[in-house]
Amino acid sequence: MKKVEAIIRPFKLEDVKIALVNLGVVGMTVSEVRGFGRQKGQVERYRGSEFTVEFLQKLKIEVVISDESVEGVIQAISEAAKTGEIGDGKIFVTPIESVIRIRTGESGDSAI
């Protein structure tokens, strides 16, 4: 099993969700996060004054999937979240040792 975490632009959430549901992903966790990468924030104007927003608002999507689904999920997220502009986000893949469904006690792939 693998955990795929994607940091994306907030307005791309619906596109990514649809792409993942079409692949058969049955659950995901979405968190509002703030951060910066190479763009190091951005300059905004408000009522004639300039100020720098150092931490940009993003969303973090987390899904736990079987090993054979990883490439499809990465491709789906990449295509759905891409705008071609700096700040589109990142995808991280990490191994998961075990998963247990609390309600039934199921473990492994059947608990996903």
N, C-alpha and C positions, 0 to 999 in steps of 0.2 A: 504494500500500500504506500501511497505517496500523498503528501499534503502540498497542494498548489496554492500559493499566495500571490495575488496580483494587486498591485497598486495602480489604480486607474483614475482618470478624470471623472468627476461625479456625473456629468451628463452622459457618460457612456455606459452607465450601469444597466439600463434597460436592454441595450444592444448585447452586452455581455451575458446577461441573464437569459435572454432568448437563445443565444448561441449555445450556452451550456445545457439548457433544458432540451434543445433539439438533439444534443448528443446523449441524452439520457441521464444527466447529472441530476440527482433527486434532492440534494440539499446543499446549501451554501450559507456561509456567515458573512455578513457585510458590516464593516465598522467604518465610522468616519475618523479619518486620521489627518494629521498635518505634517508636512515635511518639506524638504528641498533636496534637489540633486544638483546637476550641473548648472541649471538655470539660476540657482541661488536667489530665489525669490523674484519679485517683479515690482516695478515702480507703478504706482497708481496715483490718480489725481482725484481729489475730493474738494469741492468748493474752492478751486484755484490753488490748492496746496498739494505739493507732491509728497508722497511718503512711500517707504519701501515695505512691502509685505514679504517678510523673510520666510515664513512657513506657509506654504500653499495648501489649500484644502484638497484632499484626495479621498478616495475610498479604498479600503482594503477588502478584497474578496478572498475567502478561504474555502477550499473544497478538499475533501479527502476522497481519493478515488483508487481504483485498482491499478496495478502497475501497467496493465495493457492499455489503459485509457489515457495515459499521460500525454503522449504526443498529440492526440486529437484535441484534448482540452487546451494544451498550450497553443495550438494553432487557432482554435476557435477564439480564445481570449485575445490573442495577438491581432487577429483580423477584425474582431468586433470593437476593440479598444483603440485601434490605430487612427490617428488623425494626420500623421506625418509631421507634426510639429514637435519641438522640444517640449518635454514634460508629459509625454504620453504614458509613462510609467514603467514598471518592471514586473517580471514574473519570477518567483522563487519556487523551487521544487525541493522538498525535503522528505526523507524516509520517515515512515510511521511504524513503530514497533507493534502496537496493538490498538484495537478499537473495541470498546465494550458499550453496548446499548444498555443504559441503566434500567429501562423499563422491563426488558425481557431477559437480560443477562447474556444475550447473544454476543459473540466476539468474532473478530476477523472480518472477512469480506461481507459476511451476512449482516454485520452490524452497521455497515456503511449506509 
